[in-house]
């Protein structure tokens, strides 16, 4: 039996994982059978919808409401992988892990009796949001774990760095001397460049075999707001501005009151909004925050939705 290549893509919230995956699909999907598993801590996922908007020719499966590295999702992940392999026979599988996932146990994850003879771990790729690297590093242990096991680290958003990236690269190398580092803008790196040197491939992750992943993080909560109420572009920006101090990550599809639909991404102080044409459904916004609850998120949205703003 031919082994399926399994590639793990990690990175803290908003680092550019979906953008990288979209770039790689455009390169690989025309000639390879590709399957993508997207994992989200929230009960729903925005990234899969975004990926389908811009790409075709691949199989997509979503595993939501928890990390695949948690014990609670292990059986679900194993069944999903078996079904995916049997039904679609992919050559390459990409797992886009939740930004809050702790992938330190990825080697053991693929060594279960059900998977070890079907899947081989090819590459572990971790993305870094350059401008917010040290802010993220000072927070969650799981962010460090993502870097500590990586074969390749994509240092993304270098165009937004004011002082270069030497200090960031030095910090990465201190945590993981085996990783190749790729400075990029918009996660643009071709697949051939990511072919890992066989002498160092897998060595970073092997150091932590036997270490258990952390469970669901208590520090941040993912809350999903769905609403059929439209909002103006200006009011939407005001809504995000009010939340972003306590919510390091906000993303979602939003129906504007002029009939347009936008995809919004907020990472700490950076906010990006782009118009989309092939989304149908209610507005769906996922916010990651400290002590965030749905009632607060909804009240804040309604407050700005009712404001007359350009």
N, C-alpha and C positions, 0 to 999 in steps of 0.2 A: 504493500500500500504506500502511495506517495504521501509524504508528510506535508501538512498545510503549514505555511509560514505564518506565524503569529507575531504581530508587531504592536507594541504598547505605546500609546501616546499619552503622556501626562503633562501637567503644567498647572500652576495655580490659576485661580479664577481670572479670566480675561486675558490670558497670556497669548492666545492665538491658535489654540489647538484645532478648532474647526476650520480656520483659515488655512492652516497647514494641510489638513486632511483634504480640503477642497482642491488645493494646488496639486497634491499628489494624485487625487482621483483624475484630474484632467490629464495628467501625464500617463497614468498606468491603466485606467479603465478601458481605453480603446484596444489594448492588447492582452490584458490579464483579467481573469475572473476574480473580482474583488468583493469582499463582504466587509461591512462596517458594523461594529457594535458600539453604540453610544450609551454611556452610563451617566446617570444624573442622580443627585441626592434628592431633588425635588420630585413630586408625584408625576410630573410631566416634563417633557424636554422641548426646548426651542431649537437646539442645535441641529436635530435631525431634519426639521422642516427647512431650516436655512440651507443645509447641505443638499437636500433634494431640489431646492429651487435652482441651484447653480450647476448641478451635475446630474449625469445619467449613467446607466450601464453598470450599476452596482447594487448589491443587496444590502438593505439597512434593517437592523434590529435594534430596538431600544430597551434598555433595562433601567427602569427608573425607581425612585424611592429607596435609595441606598447604594452603597458601593459594592461592586462585585467582589472586592477583597474582604468584605465582612462575612463572618460565618453565616449570617442570616440570608445571604444571597448566593452562597456557594452552590447549593443544589440547583437553583434557578439558572445560574451561569453555566453549569455543566450540561444541563438539559438543552439550553439555548445553543451551546456550541455543538453538541451532537446533532441536533436538528439542522442547524445551519450547514454543517459539513455533509450530512447525508442528503439533504434536499437540494443543495445548490453547488456542492463540490467546488468551493472556491480554491484558488491557488494561494491567495493572500488574504489574511484577516487582519483588519485594524481594529483595535479597541481604543476608543477615545474615552479615557477615564474621566470621572468627575474631577473638577478642580480641587475638591475637598477629599479626594480619595488618598488613602495611604497604600501604595503599591509595593511595600517592602517585601511582601510574601508572594510576589508574582511567580517565582520559580516553582514554589510548591503548588500554586494554583493550577499549573499546567501538568503537574506530575500525578494527578489523581488517576486511578486505574482506568477511568473512562476516557481520558484524554491523552495520556502519555504516549500512546502508539499512533495517534492521529495528528498531533500538533507539535511543532517545534518552535521554540522561542527564537525569533530572528533578531529583532532590534527593540531596544527600549529607548524611546526618544522623549526627552523632557523639554518643554518650552519655558522660557523665562521672559517675563514682561520687564524689559530693561529699565524703564523709568521707575518702576515700583518694586524692583528686586529687593532692596534692603528693607523696605517696608513690609514686604511679605515674609522675608527671612526672619524678621524679629517676632513673627506671630506664631504660626502653627508648625508643630514638629513635622506633620505630614508633608509640608512643603519641602522641608529639608530632605525627607526620605525620597521624594520624587527625584531630586537631584542626585542623591547618594547612590542610586542603583542604575543610573542612565548610562547607556553606551554613547549616546549623542545628546548634547545640550544645544538647543537652538536659542541663541540670545536674540530675542525678537525686539522690534521697535527701536533699533539703534538710531534711527533718524530723529527720535525724540529725546535722545540723550544729550545733555549739555556739556558733559565733561568726559566724553569717551567711555570706553567700556573696559579699560584695563583692570580697575578695582573689582568689577563684577567678575571678570574672568578669573582673577586671582582667588576670589572667594569660592567660586565653583570648583576650581582645582584643589583647593584646600579640603573641600568635602569629598571630592571624587577625582583622584588623579588619573583615572582611566578614561574619562569621557573626552570625546572630541567635541570642540566648541565651534559653532557656526554662527557668527554674527549675521543678522538678517534684518530686512525691512519687509513687513507684510508677510512674514513666514515664507519667503520665497527661497526655497532650496530644492534642488532636483533630487530624485531618488538615488541616482548613481552616486551623488556626493555623500549620501548617507550610508553607503556601504562601509560597514565597520571593519576596521583592521582586525583580522582574525586572531592576532596575538593578544588583543585586549578585549575582544568581544565577550560579553557575559561576565567578565571578571568583577565588575563593580557590584552586580547583583549577587554573585556567588558569596560575597563577604557576609551577606545577611541571611543566608539560608537558615531557617529555623526560627527567625524572628517573626513574631506575629504582628499583623497590621493593627493599627488603632481602629476602633469602631467609629460609630457616628460621632462627629465632632460636637461638643457642647458649646464651643465658642461661637459658631455661626449657624444660623437656621435658614433654610430655604423656604420661602413663602411664595405661593402662586396666586396671582390676582387675575380672574377672568371677568370680563365685563363687555356688554354690548353697547355701553355708552361711549360715544365718540368724544374726542378732545381736540382742541386746537394745538398746533405745533408749538406755539409759545407757551401754552399752559402745560404741555407735556414736558418741555424743558424745565419749567419752574418746578414741576412735580419731582423730576429727577434731581434737580439742584437741592431741593429740600431734603431728599432722602440720602444723597450720596455721602454725607458726613458719617452716617451710621451704617450705610450699606456699601461695602466695598465693591459689590458687583450687582448690576441690574441689567437684564436683557429681556427682549420680548418683541412681539409683533403688536402694533397699536393702530387702530382705526382712527384717522383724523376726521374732523368734522367737515373738511372740504372734499371728502370722498377718497382721499389718498390713504395708502397704508405704508407705514414705515417700520423698519427693523431698527431697534435702538439697542446700543451697547454702552454701558457705563462701567468704567473700571477706576475706582478711586475718583480722581478729579477729571479724568478724561471721559468725554461723552462723544459718541459717534452716532449719527442717525442717517439712514439711507432709505430711499423710497423703493418699495418692491411692488411687483405687478401680479404675482401668481400666488397670493395668499388669500384664503377665504375662511372666515370664521370670526369669532369674537376676539377682542384684544386679549392677549395673554402675556402677562408680565411676571417674570421670576426675579425676586429680590433676595439677596443674601445679606442678612443683618444680625446684629447682636440684639437678642431679646425681641426680635421682630415678630409681630403677630398679624394675622390676616385683617383683623378689624382695623388696626392702625393703618395698614397699607391701603385698605379700601377707603377709609375716611379721608386720608391724604389725597387720594386720587379724585374723589368726589369734590373735595374743596377746590382743587385747581381746575377740575373739569367745569365747574360752575362759574369760574372767573372768566369775564370777557377779555380775552387776550388775543393778540394777533397771531 
